[in-house]
Amino acid sequence: MINLSIEEQDALRRALESSTTLISKGRLIGDTNNMFTAYVLTDESREKLMKKFPPKFEKVFAHHITQDFGVGPDTPIPVEADIRAIGYATDGHDIEAIVVSVDGENTREDGKFYHITWSLNPETKKPVDAGDIIGYGTYQLILPIDLETTPSLEH
C-alpha cells in the first residue's frame, strides 16, 4: 500500500508522466499498469469482520475493495463512499470473499461484484479468483455491516 499526501501524489504523478515504472522512496515497486483504485479497510472495520468471519484458509488478505483496475498514476482517488458488507461467498475448498455494496451498488461499472478477498489457499488460488466465486444468488446474504474505509490508489 502506498500512503502519500495529496502533494506527494501530485509530485509523483508529474514525475511519472513519461514512465510506467513506479518508484517509492528510492525503491522499485512495479509497473503502473497494475495500479488500481480501492477502498482500504480501516483496522477497526477489518477486526469487526474478522470476528464475524474468521478466515478459513492459510493466506489472509482482508485489505480492500477494488473500484477500478489497470489505472495509471494520474487516476483520481475515489471519493468517500458508504460501504457495507452484505454477503459471504466461498467455494468451500480454497477461497472466500466478503461481498460488499458501495453507495448501495453491488456491482462495479465493469459488471463484477464489489468484494473483499478474504482468505485463500495460495497453492491453488490467487486474490483475483475471489471475484469468480461470486455471482447472482451464489453468496450467502448477511445483515449489513457498516464499514469504514480510506479511498486510495494502490499497486
N, C-alpha and C positions, 0 to 999 in steps of 0.2 A: 504494500500500500504506500502511496506517495501522499504525504501530508505537507502541502505547501500553502503559504499565504497567497492571497489574490495577486499581490505584487510579484511574488516569486513565480506563480503560474504564468502571469503575463510575460515576464522576462524569459522564462523557459520556452514559451510558445514562440516568441520573437526569435530566439536563438535557434530554434529547430525548424524554421520555415523551409529551409532547403535540405533538411536531414530527415531520415526515417529511423534514426537510432536515438534512443533516449538515454541521457547520461544524468545521473543524480548524484550530487556530492562527489563528483570525480569518479563514479563507478558506472560501468556499462550495465544497463538493466534490460535492454532488449529492443526489439523492433516495435515502433509505434503503431504498426498496422494491427497489433493485437490489443490495443488500448480499448477500454470500454467505460461508459458512464454507469454509475451504480449508486445505490443507496446502501451505505455501510451500516450494519447494526451497531448500536451503542453497546457497551459492555453490559448494561442493565438489561437491555432487550435480549441480548444473547443468553444471559443467565436465566431470564424468565422462560425462554423457550427450552433451554437445556433441562430445566426442572420438569417441564411438561412433556418433553420428548427426549429422553436420554438417548444419545446416539447409539445405534445398534452395530455399527461397523467400525473397522480399525481406523480409517482416516477421517477425521472430523474437519469440516470446513466451517459451516455456520457463520459466514462472514458478511455476505452482501446479497442484494437483489440487483441483477443486471438490468439496465434500462436500454442501452444501445451498445452493440459490439462492433468492433472494427472501425472505431472512430480515430481521428487524429488528435494531436496535442492542442489544436486550436478549437476543439469542440467545447462548447459551454457546459459547465457543470449543471446537472438538473436542478430545478427549483425544489424547495422543500415539498414534501408530499405527505398525505395521510396514508399510512401503511399499516395493514392489518394481516396477521396470519389467519388464513381461512380454511386451510386443509393440510392433510398429511398424505404423502404418497411414498410407496416403497414397492420394489419388485419382489420383496420378501427374501431375496437371496444375497444381494450385494450392493444396494444403493437405496438411499432415502432422501426425500426433499420435503420442505415445508412450502406449501402453496400460499401465496400472498396476493392481496389486492393493493393497487397503487391508485389513490384517488378514486376508489370504487371500481376500478377496472381490473379484471383478472388476466387479461392478455395484453401483451405489448403490441406495438404497431406492426411488428413482423408476424403476428399471429401466435407467437409462443406464449406459454403461460409464465406469468411472473412467479418466481420461486427462489428459495434459498437452498442451495445444495447443502444437505445436512451432514451425511456421512456416507462412506463407500468403502468397498474393498479395492485398494489401489492396484491389485494384481489383475483385476477384471474390468474395472470401470475408471472413467475419468470424470471430472466435475461436469463437463459439458453433457454427459449422459443423463444427468438428473432430469433435464427437460423432456427427455424421451419417455419417461415413465408416467408423465402427467398428461392426461387427456380428459376430454369431457366425460364426466362420470367415472373416472378411474382413480379418483382420490377420495379419501375419507374427509367429509366436511367436519369442521370443528367450530365451537363457539369462537367468534372472532377475538383475537388478541391484539390490542393496540401495540405497535412497535415504534420505537424512536430510532431514527437513522440520521446519518450525515451524508448529504449528496456529495459525490466525489468523481474524479477522473482517475481510473485505475489502470494498472498494467498487469 
